[in-house]
Amino acid sequence: MHRAMPSRGAAKESVASRFRRELLQRCSGWRTERYCAKWSDDSYGDTMNISERKRKILKAVVDDYIERGQPVSSKDICSTYLPDVSPATVRNELSALESMGFLSQPHVSSGRIPTQRAFRLYVDDLMELKPLSDTDIQIIDSYFDHKLTSVEEITRSVAQVISELTNYTSVVVKENGADMKIEKIKVLELLGDNALVVIVTSGEVLKDNIITLPKGIDEDGIETANKWLNKMFVGKYMSEFTDVSEPMEQITAEFSGFRDLYAQIVDVIRKIKQHGDKDVYTTGRSKILDYPEYTDVDRAKDFLTKLDRKEDLADMLTDTNDLEFTVKIGQEDDNLPVGCSLVSAKISINDTTLANAGVIGPVRMDYTKVIGVLEHIGTILDNIKADALLIEGDTPKKLKKKKGH
């Protein structure tokens, strides 16, 4: 189970505003039902009835625990967060929050630590999203202020900058053969009757596909075929040719002579879609060892073992319910390492999702920093557009920033 974050909206609306605006929506329908199933008698909606003072105290506990990683006492809360509230009142509220399942107390004489349930409420409603520092913004911008020559370069840059700025392990999943829009198609004659099919999509250039040319076709025939193929394929999504039972019905009588050529290219697209796997990049695997929770050898082994399970990582990051931001906390996903959370976001250019990127770190990770980093990366990539590509042999597809950015 996981709670999904709202998608990036208009440029003028802050992430915090979207959190608040969509809060009621996130607390209704199937998501609430799944949360109720997890927490039995207490539904997520019931947490909205927590008093304002309890919410402030719970937020203080989570903020302090994220920063220090130590149990939080009433003295800590009064001295640092709520000096106007008496220690006795704070102790009573801490006890009440513990009975509600939001806090636990490792030892009778120690302070409290937030539970998974507390982190869920914190992420969904209590945390205050803060702008990134100028230094952080400059670092992110430096990764994308040059021409990007491939989707792989973009995804690797995303993985590196996320890990660098958050000090957590970053994961990026790039789906090969996703349902991308076809921007250009070209058949290039090779030796004999063979030809290379180059398919330019909104996400990448696919050029490792060999077909057999129709018998008797000459250079002029190939040029005519290319014009017709672009008319038939450009502007359409790959699924329009792979998810129909009779794609041949789309051929007009005028070009019936290219039926075999058309069928071969549809077959190429189908193979790309059916056999396209996922590329999974991880950066900063050892950074989890910087956190005291993972000085335990068994926990560290569990973390590193689960990072090696590429398919599970891919499933976690791509299971987003079609929303752009997703947060999974602790046991909300069985594939997460023990005591970890995942924050992920879609990476898109030209309204086409190229990959899903995120970080895996302790449940007490700095969610505001992580979300801020992912948000700024998303904003930068929203302002990148693909060059018009004229295929000349192996000419690479390039990406550049839109003018004015």
C-alpha positions as CSV (number, residue, x, y, z in Angstrom):
1,M,0.0,0.0,0.0
2,H,1.2,3.5,-0.6
3,R,-0.1,7.0,-0.7
4,A,0.4,8.8,-4.0
5,M,1.5,12.4,-4.2
6,P,-0.2,14.9,-6.4
7,S,1.1,15.5,-9.9
8,R,2.9,18.6,-11.0
9,G,0.4,21.3,-11.9
10,A,0.7,24.8,-13.2
11,A,4.0,26.4,-12.8
12,K,2.6,29.1,-10.5
13,E,1.2,26.6,-8.0
14,S,3.6,25.4,-5.4
15,V,4.0,21.8,-4.4
16,A,2.7,22.6,-0.9
17,S,-0.4,24.2,-2.3
18,R,-1.1,21.1,-4.3
19,F,-0.6,18.9,-1.3
20,R,-3.3,20.9,0.6
21,R,-5.6,21.2,-2.4
22,E,-5.7,17.5,-3.0
23,L,-5.7,16.3,0.6
24,L,-9.4,15.6,0.8
25,Q,-9.3,13.8,-2.5
26,R,-6.4,11.6,-1.3
27,C,-8.4,10.8,1.8
28,S,-11.4,9.4,0.0
29,G,-12.3,6.6,-2.2
30,W,-10.2,3.5,-2.7
31,R,-7.1,5.0,-1.0
32,T,-9.0,5.5,2.2
33,E,-10.4,1.9,2.0
34,R,-6.9,0.5,1.6
35,Y,-5.7,2.6,4.5
36,C,-8.6,1.4,6.7
37,A,-7.7,-2.2,5.8
38,K,-4.2,-1.6,6.9
39,W,-5.1,0.2,10.2
40,S,-8.2,-1.7,11.2
41,D,-10.4,0.3,13.4
42,D,-8.8,3.7,12.7
43,S,-9.3,5.0,9.2
44,Y,-7.0,7.6,7.6
45,G,-10.0,10.0,7.6
46,D,-10.2,9.8,11.4
47,T,-6.8,11.3,11.7
48,M,-8.2,14.6,10.4
49,N,-10.0,14.9,13.7
50,I,-6.8,15.1,15.7
51,S,-6.7,18.4,17.6
52,E,-4.5,21.2,16.4
53,R,-2.2,20.9,19.4
54,K,-1.7,17.2,18.9
55,R,-0.9,17.8,15.2
56,K,1.8,20.4,16.2
57,I,3.3,18.1,18.7
58,L,3.3,15.1,16.3
59,K,4.9,17.3,13.6
60,A,7.6,18.4,16.1
61,V,8.3,14.8,17.1
62,V,8.7,13.7,13.4
63,D,10.8,16.8,12.5
64,D,13.1,16.2,15.4
65,Y,13.4,12.5,14.8
66,I,14.2,13.1,11.1
67,E,17.0,15.4,12.1
68,R,18.6,13.5,15.0
69,G,17.4,9.9,14.8
70,Q,16.9,9.7,18.5
71,P,13.8,9.3,20.7
72,V,12.1,12.7,21.3
73,S,11.2,13.8,24.9
74,S,8.7,16.4,26.1
75,K,11.7,18.6,27.1
76,D,13.0,18.5,23.5
77,I,9.6,19.6,22.2
78,C,9.2,22.4,24.7
79,S,12.7,23.8,24.4
80,T,12.9,23.7,20.6
81,Y,9.4,23.7,19.0
82,L,6.6,24.7,21.5
83,P,8.0,26.9,24.3
84,D,4.6,28.2,25.1
85,V,3.2,24.7,26.0
86,S,4.0,23.3,29.4
87,P,6.0,20.0,29.7
88,A,3.1,18.4,31.6
89,T,0.7,19.1,28.7
90,V,3.1,17.8,26.1
91,R,3.6,14.6,28.1
92,N,-0.1,14.1,28.2
93,E,-0.5,14.7,24.5
94,L,2.5,12.3,23.7
95,S,0.8,9.6,25.7
96,A,-2.5,10.2,23.9
97,L,-0.7,10.0,20.5
98,E,1.0,6.8,21.5
99,S,-2.4,5.2,22.4
100,M,-3.6,6.3,18.9
101,G,-0.8,4.4,17.2
102,F,1.3,7.4,16.1
103,L,4.2,7.1,18.6
104,S,6.0,4.3,20.3
105,Q,8.3,4.3,23.3
106,P,11.4,2.1,23.1
107,H,12.0,2.2,26.8
108,V,10.0,3.4,29.8
109,S,12.6,6.1,30.6
110,S,13.1,7.2,27.0
111,G,11.3,9.6,24.7
112,R,9.0,8.7,21.8
113,I,9.7,7.8,18.2
114,P,7.2,8.2,15.3
115,T,5.5,5.1,13.9
116,Q,5.0,4.3,10.2
117,R,1.5,5.7,10.7
118,A,2.9,9.0,12.0
119,F,5.2,9.3,9.0
120,R,2.2,8.7,6.7
121,L,0.2,11.5,8.2
122,Y,3.3,13.7,8.3
123,V,3.9,13.2,4.6
124,D,0.3,13.6,3.6
125,D,-0.6,16.6,5.7
126,L,1.8,17.9,8.4
127,M,5.1,18.6,6.8
128,E,6.0,22.0,5.5
129,L,7.6,21.9,2.0
130,K,10.5,24.4,1.8
131,P,12.3,25.8,-1.3
132,L,15.6,24.4,-2.2
133,S,18.7,26.5,-1.4
134,D,20.4,28.5,-4.2
135,T,23.3,26.1,-4.0
136,D,21.1,23.1,-4.5
137,I,19.4,24.7,-7.4
138,Q,22.7,25.5,-9.0
139,I,24.0,22.0,-8.6
140,I,20.8,20.6,-10.3
141,D,21.0,23.1,-13.1
142,S,24.6,22.2,-13.8
143,Y,23.6,18.7,-14.7
144,F,21.2,19.9,-17.4
145,D,22.7,23.1,-18.7
146,H,24.3,21.4,-21.7
147,K,22.9,19.5,-24.7
148,L,21.7,16.1,-23.7
149,T,22.4,13.6,-26.4
150,S,20.3,10.6,-25.3
151,V,17.6,9.5,-22.9
152,E,20.2,7.3,-21.2
153,E,22.3,10.4,-20.5
154,I,19.2,12.1,-19.0
155,T,18.4,9.2,-16.7
156,R,21.9,8.8,-15.5
157,S,22.2,12.5,-14.8
158,V,19.0,12.4,-12.8
159,A,20.2,9.4,-10.7
160,Q,23.5,11.1,-10.0
161,V,22.1,14.5,-8.9
162,I,19.4,13.0,-6.8
163,S,21.8,10.9,-4.8
164,E,24.3,13.8,-4.5
165,L,21.8,16.3,-3.1
166,T,19.8,14.0,-0.8
167,N,22.6,11.7,0.4
168,Y,20.3,8.7,-0.2
169,T,20.4,5.9,-2.7
170,S,18.8,6.9,-6.0
171,V,17.0,4.6,-8.4
172,V,16.0,5.4,-12.0
173,V,13.9,3.0,-14.1
174,K,13.8,3.6,-17.9
175,E,11.3,1.5,-19.7
176,N,12.5,0.4,-23.2
177,G,9.7,0.2,-25.7
178,A,7.2,2.2,-23.7
179,D,4.1,3.5,-25.5
180,M,5.8,6.5,-27.1
181,K,4.7,8.7,-30.0
182,I,6.3,8.0,-33.3
183,E,8.0,11.2,-34.7
184,K,9.8,9.9,-37.8
185,I,10.4,6.6,-39.5
186,K,12.9,5.8,-42.3
187,V,13.9,2.7,-44.2
188,L,17.6,2.6,-45.1
189,E,18.7,0.1,-47.8
190,L,21.5,-2.3,-46.9
191,L,23.2,-5.0,-48.9
192,G,21.1,-7.4,-50.8
193,D,17.4,-7.3,-50.0
194,N,17.9,-6.1,-46.4
195,A,17.0,-2.7,-44.9
196,L,17.5,-1.0,-41.6
197,V,14.3,0.5,-40.1
198,V,15.0,3.6,-37.9
199,I,12.1,4.6,-35.7
200,V,12.3,8.0,-34.0
201,T,10.0,8.3,-31.0
202,S,9.3,11.0,-28.5
203,G,11.7,9.2,-26.1
204,E,14.5,7.6,-28.2
205,V,15.8,6.4,-31.5
206,L,15.2,2.7,-32.3
207,K,17.6,1.6,-35.0
208,D,18.5,-2.0,-34.5
209,N,15.8,-3.6,-36.6
210,I,16.5,-5.3,-40.0
211,I,13.7,-6.1,-42.4
212,T,13.5,-7.6,-45.9
213,L,12.6,-5.3,-48.8
214,P,9.8,-6.2,-51.2
215,K,11.2,-7.8,-54.4
216,G,11.9,-5.4,-57.2
217,I,11.8,-2.2,-55.1
218,D,14.3,0.4,-56.3
219,E,15.7,3.6,-54.8
220,D,12.8,5.7,-55.9
221,G,10.4,3.0,-54.5
222,I,12.1,3.2,-51.1
223,E,11.8,7.0,-51.2
224,T,8.1,6.7,-52.0
225,A,7.7,4.1,-49.3
226,N,9.4,6.3,-46.7
227,K,7.0,9.2,-47.5
228,W,4.0,6.9,-47.2
229,L,5.3,5.3,-44.0
230,N,5.7,8.7,-42.3
231,K,2.2,9.5,-43.4
232,M,0.9,6.3,-41.8
233,F,3.0,6.2,-38.6
234,V,4.1,9.8,-37.6
235,G,2.0,11.3,-34.8
236,K,0.6,8.0,-33.6
237,Y,1.5,6.0,-30.5
238,M,3.1,2.6,-30.8
239,S,0.1,1.0,-29.2
240,E,-2.1,2.1,-32.1
241,F,-0.3,-0.5,-34.2
242,T,0.3,-3.2,-31.6
243,D,-3.1,-3.2,-29.8
244,V,-5.3,-3.8,-32.8
245,S,-6.2,-7.2,-34.2
246,E,-6.1,-6.2,-37.9
247,P,-3.5,-3.5,-38.4
248,M,-3.5,-4.2,-42.1
249,E,-6.9,-2.7,-42.4
250,Q,-5.2,0.7,-42.1
251,I,-3.6,0.4,-45.5
252,T,-5.3,2.3,-48.3
253,A,-5.7,0.8,-51.7
254,E,-3.3,3.4,-53.1
255,F,-0.4,1.9,-51.2
256,S,-1.5,-1.8,-51.2
257,G,1.9,-2.6,-52.8
258,F,3.6,-1.9,-49.5
259,R,1.5,-4.3,-47.5
260,D,4.4,-6.6,-46.8
261,L,6.7,-3.7,-45.8
262,Y,4.0,-2.3,-43.5
263,A,3.4,-5.7,-41.9
264,Q,7.2,-6.1,-41.2
265,I,7.4,-2.6,-39.5
266,V,4.3,-3.3,-37.4
267,D,6.0,-6.6,-36.4
268,V,9.1,-4.6,-35.4
269,I,7.0,-2.3,-33.2
270,R,5.2,-5.2,-31.6
271,K,8.5,-6.8,-30.7
272,I,9.8,-3.6,-29.2
273,K,6.7,-3.3,-27.1
274,Q,6.5,-6.9,-26.1
275,H,10.2,-7.5,-25.3
276,G,11.2,-4.1,-24.2
277,D,12.7,-4.5,-20.7
278,K,13.5,-2.0,-18.1
279,D,16.9,-0.4,-17.5
280,V,17.5,0.2,-13.7
281,Y,20.2,2.5,-12.5
282,T,21.2,2.9,-8.9
283,T,23.6,5.5,-7.5
284,G,24.9,5.9,-4.0
285,R,24.2,2.3,-2.8
286,S,26.6,2.6,0.2
287,K,25.1,5.9,1.4
288,I,22.6,4.1,3.6
289,L,25.6,3.1,5.8
290,D,25.9,6.7,6.8
291,Y,22.7,6.3,8.9
292,P,23.0,4.7,12.4
293,E,19.9,2.5,11.7
294,Y,22.0,0.6,9.2
295,T,25.1,-0.1,11.3
296,D,23.3,-3.3,12.0
297,V,24.9,-5.9,9.6
298,D,21.6,-7.8,8.9
299,R,19.8,-4.6,8.0
300,A,22.6,-3.5,5.8
301,K,22.6,-6.9,4.0
302,D,18.8,-6.7,3.5
303,F,19.1,-3.3,2.0
304,L,21.9,-4.2,-0.5
305,T,20.2,-7.5,-1.3
306,K,17.0,-5.8,-2.3
307,L,18.8,-3.3,-4.4
308,D,20.1,-6.2,-6.5
309,R,16.5,-7.3,-7.3
310,K,16.1,-5.1,-10.3
311,E,12.6,-6.3,-11.3
312,D,11.3,-5.6,-7.8
313,L,12.8,-2.1,-7.9
314,A,11.3,-1.5,-11.3
315,D,7.9,-2.6,-10.1
316,M,8.0,-0.3,-7.0
317,L,8.9,2.8,-9.1
318,T,6.5,2.1,-11.9
319,D,3.5,1.2,-9.6
320,T,2.3,4.9,-9.4
321,N,-1.4,4.8,-10.2
322,D,-0.7,7.2,-13.0
323,L,0.3,10.0,-10.6
324,E,3.6,11.8,-10.9
325,F,4.7,11.7,-7.3
326,T,4.5,8.6,-5.1
327,V,5.6,8.0,-1.5
328,K,5.8,4.5,-0.1
329,I,6.6,4.2,3.6
330,G,8.0,1.2,5.4
331,Q,5.8,-1.9,5.1
332,E,3.5,-0.3,2.6
333,D,5.5,-2.1,0.0
334,D,6.9,-5.6,0.7
335,N,9.8,-5.0,-1.8
336,L,11.2,-2.1,0.3
337,P,14.2,-2.9,2.5
338,V,13.4,-3.1,6.2
339,G,12.9,0.4,7.7
340,C,13.0,2.2,4.4
341,S,10.8,4.5,2.4
342,L,10.6,5.3,-1.3
343,V,9.8,8.7,-2.9
344,S,9.5,8.6,-6.6
345,A,8.5,10.8,-9.5
346,K,7.9,10.5,-13.2
347,I,10.6,12.0,-15.5
348,S,8.9,13.4,-18.6
349,I,9.8,15.4,-21.7
350,N,7.2,16.7,-24.2
351,D,4.5,15.1,-22.0
352,T,6.1,11.7,-22.6
353,T,7.3,9.7,-19.6
354,L,10.9,8.6,-20.1
355,A,11.5,7.1,-16.7
356,N,10.6,6.9,-13.1
357,A,13.2,8.2,-10.6
358,G,13.3,8.2,-6.8
359,V,15.3,7.7,-3.7
360,I,15.3,4.9,-1.1
361,G,16.3,5.8,2.4
362,P,15.4,5.4,6.0
363,V,11.8,5.9,7.0
364,R,13.0,9.1,8.7
365,M,14.3,10.5,5.5
366,D,14.1,14.3,4.8
367,Y,10.9,14.1,2.7
368,T,10.8,17.8,2.1
369,K,14.3,17.9,0.6
370,V,13.7,14.8,-1.5
371,I,10.4,16.1,-2.9
372,G,12.0,19.5,-3.6
373,V,14.8,18.0,-5.5
374,L,12.5,15.8,-7.6
375,E,10.2,18.8,-8.2
376,H,13.0,21.0,-9.5
377,I,14.4,18.3,-11.8
378,G,10.9,17.8,-13.2
379,T,10.6,21.5,-13.8
380,I,13.9,21.6,-15.7
381,L,13.0,18.6,-17.9
382,D,9.6,20.1,-18.6
383,N,11.5,22.9,-20.3
384,I,13.5,20.6,-22.5
385,K,12.3,19.7,-26.0
386,A,13.5,17.4,-28.7
387,D,15.2,18.7,-31.8
388,A,13.5,18.0,-35.1
389,L,15.6,15.0,-36.4
390,L,16.6,14.5,-39.9
391,I,18.0,11.0,-40.1
392,E,21.3,10.8,-41.9
393,G,22.7,7.4,-41.2
394,D,23.5,7.3,-37.5
395,T,22.8,11.0,-36.7
396,P,22.1,11.1,-33.0
397,K,18.9,12.6,-31.6
398,K,19.6,15.6,-29.4
399,L,17.7,17.3,-26.8
400,K,17.9,21.0,-26.0
401,K,16.3,23.5,-23.7
402,K,13.5,25.6,-25.0
403,K,14.4,29.1,-25.8
404,G,14.0,31.5,-22.9
405,H,14.9,28.9,-20.2
